[in-house]
Amino acid sequence: MRFKNLAGDDNCDAVILDELKLAQIPWRRTVRVESEVRYSVFGHLGEYFFSRKWNYWALEGLVPLSVAKKIFENPIGKTDVRAEGDCTAPDPDTCIKWVTDDGQLVLDTKAHAQFEKLEKDHPALAAKIRWRDEILFAEDPSKHGKAFVQNYHIDTDDGLVLLTKELVAAGLDKPGAVPRLRSN
């Protein structure tokens, strides 16, 4: 079943808790978040953060490509669990982020020139990104990092249950099971 639109619903926490419980996702309280959905509870499983958006869930965290492929092979995963939040629900092979074991993003050396141009044209923005510290540039990123999908949008309760089951089955419900992407 598709998720109810909770935008502007000041009593959204009860619905959010029901959805998290259905998918067996542990939850935590927070200060009420001022966003499209003003929630004060969120899901937290291992290194994954689940937040409710207007009529879908967003997952933040690095999902190993092997797990992402299992999700995509399922008919529900193919349509209702969208890699990178892309509305076309792409194959996870097209959404790969290469990340080292200590959370450093690995990009193709072709991207290096783009970052240098950013630094030259917008030095204040480049300083905030700290790309020289946070990104490793390599001819072949696969030789330096592992393949992950960085986030998902989930459109149905069946999709949320599927995603959670696959994360747990892969042992990713434990803290430290996957690296955290170094933050900017």
N, C-alpha and C positions, 0 to 999 in steps of 0.2 A: 504494500500500500504506500502511496506517495505521502510525504510528510505535509502536515498542515502548515500554512503560512503563519509564522509567529511574529512577523514584523509588527511592531507597535503594540504587542500584547504584553501588558505589564504583569500578567499572571502566567507567563510562559514557563516558569520553572517546573510546575507540576507536569506539564506535557513533556518537557525535556527529561525529567527524571524517569517517567514511564518509558520513554524511548531508550534511554541508557540501560535501564533494567532489562528491557526486552532483549537487548543485544548483549547483556551481561558485561557491560563496560563499567568499571569502577568510576565513581564520580567524586568530585570535590566542590566545596563552596568557594566563592570568591566575592569580592566587592562587585556590586551590580555593574556590568559592562555597558557602557553607553555606545551602542552600535545599532544596526538594523533590528537585531533581536536583543533586548535588554535583559540578558540572563545573569543569574548569579550562581549557577552550577554548570560544570563542564565535565567532560569525560577525560580520564587519564589512565592509560594502559601502557606500562613499560615506559618507553621514550615517546609515546604518541599522545597528542593533545587533540581532543575532539571538541569542536565548538559548533553551536547551532546557528545557522544562518536562516534567512527568511523561509525557505521551504526545502532546505537540504542541510546536511551535516558536512563540516569541513574537517579533514584529518590533516594534521601537520606532523611530519616525522618521516624518516627515511625508510621506505619499504623496499627490502631487497627485490631485485628484478625477478628472481625465481618465484617469490611469493606473489608479486604483481602479475606474473604470467598465469599462475593458478587461478587468481581472482578473475582475470580476463577470459580464461577458458570456460568459465561457468557462464551460462546464458544470462543470469542475473547480473553477474559482474561485468559482462560485456556492455550492458546498457545502463545499469543503475549505479555503478561505482566508477567514476570518471577520473582517470589519471590526470594530474595537474589541473583538475577542475575544468578541463576542456569540454565544451558542450558537444563536441563530435565524438566523445568517448573513444579516444585513439588507443591503438595497441601500445602497451607500455614500452615496447622496444623503441618507440619514437619519442619517449619522454625521459630517457636515461640521464641521470646525473651521476658523474663519477666522483666518488668520495673516498679519501684515505681512511684508514682505521682510526685516526685521531680527529676526524671530522673536517679535514681540509678539502674544499672543492677543487676538482682537477678539470681544467678546461684545455681544449686544443690550443696550440700555440698561435693559431690564426686569430684568436680572440685577444691576444696580448696587445696588438696594435690598437684595437678598439678601446681598451682600457687606457693606453697611453694617450690617445686622442682625448678621451674624457678628462684625464688629468690635466692636459694642456688647456682645453677649452673651458672646463668647469672645475677649477682646483678645489673649491670649497666642498663640492659634492664628492669629488674623488677622495678627499681627506676623510669624509664620513664613511665611505665604503671600505677604506683600508685594504684595498685589493692586493697590495704588494705583500701583506701579511697573511691574508685569508685565502688566496687562490694560488694553486700550483699550476703552471702552464707546462704542457708536455705534448710532444709530437703524437703520442698514442696514449690518451688518458687511461685506457684499459690496463696499461702496464703499471700504473701507479695507484689506481683506486678500484673500488668495487662498484657495481652498477646498482643504482637505486631509482625509485620514483619518489619524488620529494613530498607530494601531497595529493589528496583526493577530495572530490566532492561526491557525496553519497545521496541519492535521490529517494530511496525507499527503505522501509524497515527491513525488508529481505536483504537489501544490499548492505545495510549496516551490520546485520547479523552475519552475513557471509564474510565481510571484511574482518570482523572481529574473530570469527572462527578460524580463518586462515592465519591471522597474526598469532593467535594462541597455539594453533597446531604446529606452527614453525618455532615455537618457543620465544616469540618476540614480546611476550607480555611481561618480561622481567626487565627491570632497569639495567641499562648498559648492554642489552642484547644487540643493539645497533648503535653506530656512532651518532652523536648529535652534530649537525652541521655547525661549524664555527660561525658565530654570529658577527654581524658587522656592527 
